[in-house]
């Protein structure tokens, strides 16, 4: 079945630094990647949607200059949290959608990244 | 080995069928468990929590087996509107781990 590999699974960084999170689709081509975050005891919240080769679409309230999303290829999307602050500490997860002309895998989630900013 | 594993499917069933999804988890210290549902191009939404005693919500029944470390979701009398991806979610002490999702298509 379709697999999305997300790394790192956990990261601790200092305030002011940047952190990059990668999601790779291992056996299918991800035309669309969704990035979510989840704060403690809350549901997943969609941050942005990216399509391969085009700019990401951000949800209201999500700063596009702070959360840089790159979806340069059909198998790799990255989320970079720039100048991280403690309030950015959260659980980040990606979800990939495959190409319509491939077997339709639906939505495949990465396993998530726990970011702690100290 | 993934911390949370689900059969990715797809499951293609006729309307009215009963379908069951299973999910296994590797962390015996996991504390709480959930089933999420995700519709096409929408964010996942919580379907139901899973309790040790088992719980039922209409046509949906969730069960937890801590000894065997698996949870299940049973959908009775499937409707076309049940077509979605169902995510198994396991809450550990300091994080939540997601299964990759099981895709269900209910056909007329």
Interface residues (C-beta under 8 A of the other chain):
Chain A: X1 X2 X3 X4 X10 X34 X36 X38 X43 X44 X45 X46 X91 X93 X95 X97 X104 X105 X106 X107 X108 X109 X111 X112 X114
Chain B: X2 X3 X4 X7 X8 X9 X10 X36 X38 X41 X43 X44 X45 X46 X85 X87 X94 X95 X96 X97 X98 X99 X100 X101 X103
